[in-house]
Amino acid sequence: MTVSDVDSKYNVRPFVEAPPIEEGKPEVIKLDAIDLSQFQYGPEGLQVRERLANQLEKTITASGFFNVINFGYDTQKLEYLKAIAQSLVELPESEKEKYYSGAATAEKDSENKKKGLGAERGEGFKPKGFWKMSEDGVRDSIVHFNFRDAKLPSTFKSKANSYPELFAEHWKEVNEYYTFLHTVVLKKILYLCDIILQIPEGSLYERYFTLAEDESIKDSSGGHGRFMMYHPLTKEDASRTKGSWLRGHSDISAFSLITSQPILALQIKDFETGQWKYVDYRPNSLVCNIGDALEFLTGGYFKASIHRVTLPPEVQLGYKRLVLIDFINPREDTIIHPKSLDSAKLKSLGLHERPEWDEITYKQWDDVKGKLLGEDRVGQRNLLFYYGRHIERWHHKAVKDNIDLSSG
């Protein structure tokens, strides 16, 4: 069967985005845009890299969210990958069941979490209705498909036959895109982070994020890719969930790279005011956010902001939201403590020691927080304390003032 035959069989066609809201949009945050087309390695590009690093520092230490623009990946290729992702998550439920990443519901998934990653982060499909979204029984409307080792071509190819036919046919496109994100986009961002932290350029990437040439998973930067489709909720269910599509959280990873969409749904919780604000749409960009691992590695200087996904304004309510995500982890043995960086910047800020934090590996944090995903009252995770750290750092002022954080 040819590629065209497979695409026809699974109705691969362009994903239809929601129309952008031009007028009357709610209050939004316009993320700072880091223009990677200006980035140039070597001494001749240092002045520009320093300027980009200064721009990045202002946002990475406040909201922890920014846009990446002009990042160099072919737009048509990315649109084709979105089309593939759309058809994959639309497979009949009888077909998806063969590739479930765990149990069908969170309530039944505890045994899977004891053995491994569980349905939320394990490879394969998380079906709609996995999470309970309200006390009166409304379930989530999200389907996602997780995959790992997409940046290790031989390893990834060898897995192809264990994935659905459509995905297996297009493993090369998946490998190309996710490898590009890691070795081009992430690497450039990390060089800017090195400048911010006043450590030699290349330090973060070479020490924590390289891909193993021999494809040893143990010695390689990890994480997972995700194709994620948000289906519209009924008006009744939307009212009962208070408009929530995905509850507030910080990511476990070091970075998350997400395709930007015109549908207004992603919200960030402001550190100073505690208010939720929509992230505005910037065409042909990536949304990048800091996760727990990099917050801890930088002593809390870089911020892993709490974010959530809510139902969009009424004009966009009938549209689906499709995102392609790369959750990027450092190597499992990375000590996620600022002492390991020896950063002059962190020393000057008094963030180098953090004596209240245990010097743990990324794997230890990933294991403990991963098993706590899917809790009904997400704000309660702020009260959970492991290795000297809160599982999630909800709005700091609210914590101090004992404000209820159980919603959102």
N, C-alpha and C positions, 0 to 999 in steps of 0.2 A: 504494500500500500504506500503510495506517495504521500509527501507532506500535504499536498493539496487535498488528497483524498481524506486524510485524517482531519484536516481543518474543516472540510465540508461535513464530515460525519458528525463533528461536535459543534457545528454552527459557529465557528470562530468568526467574529465580526467586530467592528470597532465599538468600543465602549462609549455610550452616550453620557456625557457629563451633564450635570445640572447647569442651567444658564447662570452666568455670574450676576450678582445683584449689583446694579449700577446706582440705584437711588433708594433711599429709605432703609439702608442697611443698619443693623444694630451697631453698637460701639465695638470697634475691632482694634486689635493690636497689629500694627504693620511691622513685621519682623525686619531686623537689619539684614541686608543682602550682602553676602560675601561673594564677590565676583571672581571666580577662579580663573577666568580668562586672563586676568592680570598677573596671576601667579607665575613666577619664573624661578627655577632653581639656579644656584650659583651666585657668585659675588655680585654680578651685574643686576640681579633681581632682588638683592637684600633690602634696598630702600622700600620697594613696593611691598615686599613681604612684611616688613616692619609696620607699614601703614595698615595693611590688612589685619595684622595681629592686633594692633591698637583698636581697630574697629571691632574685631571679634571679642576682645577682652571686655568691652563695655556691655555686651549682650550675654556673653557666656557666664559672667559673674553676677548677672542680675536675673534674667528670666531663664537662662540656660537653653533658649530656643533661638534659632536663626535660620534664614533661608540661604541656600547655596544656588547661585545663578551662573549661567554660562559654564556649566561643569563639563561639557565636552562630549556628552553621549548623544548619539544620533536620535533625534526626536521620533522619526518614523519607526525605528527599531523598538523604542520604548512603548510607543502606542501599540505596536504589534504584540508586545509582551503583555500589555494590559488586556488585549483582546483574548489572548490565550488564558490569562488568569480568570477573566470573566467566565469563559466557557468551562473552565475547570471547576469553579465553585458552583456552577449551575448543573453539574452532573446529577442524574436522578439519585434520590436518597438511597435506593437499593444498591447503586454502584458505589456511592461514597461510604456506605457502611463497611465495605470490604477494606477500606483504608482509614478507618477511624483511628485517631491517635490515642484513644483511651476509651473511657465509658461514655455513654450518651448524655449523662448529666453529671454536674459537679458533685451531687450528693452520692453518686455511685463510684466516684473516681478516686476515693481515698486509697484503695489498694494499689492503683497504678502509681500514685505519688510515692508510696512506700518503696516501690520497686524501681522507679525511674522518674521521668519528667512529667508524666501525667498527660491528660488530654489537652491542656492549655498550651504546653510547650513541646510535647512529643511530636514526632513526625506523622504527618497525615492530617485528616480532617477533624476539626472541632465542629460539630453540627449546630444548627440553630437550636435554641432552647436549652443550651447547656447550663447557662447561669440563671439563677432566680433573680429577677430585677425588682420585685416588690413583694411585700409580705402577703399580698392577696393572690400570688401565683403567676404574675406575668413573667414570661421567660424572654431571654434575649433574642434578637433577630439577626445575629451575626453568624456568618459561616467563614471559617478561615482554614487555609491549608498551609501547614508548616513543612519545611524541609531543611536539612542540615548538610554541611560539607559541600555547599554549592560552589565554593571557590577552590576546591581540590578536584581537578577535572577527572582524574582516573578513578578516584574514590566515588565521586558523584555519578559518573557514567555507570560504574558497576552496580549502583543502586537503582538504575533506571527501570529495570524490569519489575521492581517492587512497587513502583508508582503507577498511577493510572496511565493508560495508553497515551492520552493527550499530552500529559506532562513528560512522559518518557520520550516521546517524539521530539520534544522541544528542549531537552536538557541542555543542549549547546547554547541556545539563546539565554536560558536562565544562568548558566555558568558565565557567559560573557558579561552579562549586565552586572551580576553580583561581584564578580572579580574586578570589574572596572570600578565599582563603588569603593572597593577595599583598597586596591593598589594605586588608584589615581585620586579619587575624591577624598577618602579618609586620610591618605598619606599627606596630602597637601594641608588638610585641616590640622593634622597633628604637628606638622612643621610650624604652623602659626602658633599652636599651643606651646611648643617648645620655646618660642620667642617670648611669649607671655610669661612663662615660668622661669625664664632666664637659665635655661639649660641648653646644651649643644643641640643644634637642629638635627633631627633624625633620631633623637634619644627615645621618645615615646614609641615611635613606630618600630624601631629596631629591637627595643627591649621587651615590648609587650604585644605588638600587633602584627608581626610578620607571619606569612603563610609558609608552612614547612615545605621545603622543596621536595622532600621525600614523601610528602603527603601524610606524615605522621600526625594524626588528629591530636594526640596528646601534646605535641610540641608546637601546635599551630594556634594562631588566634582563632577564636570560635564564634559562636552565635548561631543565629538561624534566620532564614528568609521566611517571609509570610505573604501569601495572597489573601486579602481580607475584604469581604463584601458585607456591607451594612444594608440590610433590606429595610424598607420603610416599616414603621410600626402603624398599627391602626390608631385612629384618633383616641379611641377609648384606652388602649394600652399606653399610648404616649402620655395621656393624662395621669394614669395610675403610676407611671414611672417618673413623673415630674419631668418628662422630656429627656430622660437619660438614655443614651445609646450604649455607652461604655463608661463605667464609673471611674472616679478620679484615682490616679496612681502615679508613682514614679517608676521608670523602667529599671530593671536590674542591671542591664547592660552598661557598657561604657558610652556608646553612641547608638542612636536610632536614626536611620535615614529613611525618609518617607516621601513618596510622590505627593506633590501638592495638587489639590483639586479645588474647583470653584465653589463646591458646596460648603457653606459655612457650618461647620460642625465641631472642629477641633477647638477646645478652649484651654487656656492657661490660667492657673490660679495665681494672682498677683501676690508677690511676697510681702509687699508693704501694706496693701489695702485688704487683701483676702478676697477681692472680687474676681469672679470668673469673667474672662473676656475672650471673644472669638479671635482666632488667628485669621488674618486677612489672606486672600488668595493672591499669589504672585505666579503668573503663568510660566510654564516651563522651568520650574524651580524644584528643588528638594527642600523639605522641612527637616532640619537636623536638630536633635535635642540630646542633652547630656543625660546619662543614666547614673545610677548609684555608684558604679565602679569608678568612674572618673571623678565624681564628687569626693569619694573617699581618698582616692589617690592624690588629689590636690588639696587635701585638708579641709574641704568644704568651700574652697575659693570658687571653683566651678560649681554651678547649681543644677541639681537634678530636680527640675520643677515638677510640681503636681499638675497633671493635665487630664482631661477627660474628653469624651465625644458626646455631644448632645444633639438632639434633633435640630435641623436647620430652621431658618425662618420659613413662614408659610409658603412663600412662592417656590421654595425648593423642596417642599415636604414629600412630594411623590417620587423623588429621584433616589437612586441607590448611590452609595458611596463605596468606591473601590480604591484600595490602597495597596501598593507594593512596598513592603517594609524590609529593611535589613537591620536586625538587632546585632550589633557588633560587640563581642566580648574580648577582653584581653585574654592572654593565655591563662589556663586554669591555675598555674602556680604563681601568678602575679600577686605580690603582697600589696593589697589595696590600703596602703597607709602612706602618708606623705614623707615619712622618713626615707623610704626607698628611692625617692626622687632626688634628694639633695638639691632642692631648688632654692636659689638665692631669693627669688621673689617670695616664696612661702615663708622663708626665714624672716624676711623683712616685715611680713605681715603677722608674724607670731603664729603661723598655722603649720609649722613644720613638725612639731612634737606630737600634738594631740594625744596626751598621755591617757586620756579616758578611753581611747580606742585600742582594742586588741589588734595586734599585728597579724591579721588573718589573710588567707589566700582568697582570690576571687571565687574559687570553687566552694569554699566554705560559705560565703555569702549567698552565692547562687543556690546552693542546696537548701539553706534555711529559709530564704525568702520564697523560693520557688514552691515549697511545700505549703506556704500560707496564701498563695493566690486563690482567688475565688471566694474569699470570706464574704459573708452577707453584709456586714456593717464595716465598710472599708475604712472609715475613720478610726475604728478601733485599732487598726494596725499601727497607727501612730503611737499607741500606748505600749506596743510590743518592743522589747529591748533585747538585742542580741549582740554580743561582742562589743559592748559599749556604745552601740548605735541603735537609733530608732529604725524599725523596719521601713517606715516612710516618714519623711520630715514634712508633715503638713504645715500650713502657715504658722511660722514660728510665734508670731504675736498671739495668735489664737490658742496655741498650746500653752503659752505663758499665762494667758487670762482664763484658761479652763473653758474655752468656748466649745460647744458641742460640734464634733467633726464627723458625726456618723453618716451624714448625707453627702451626696455628690459622688 
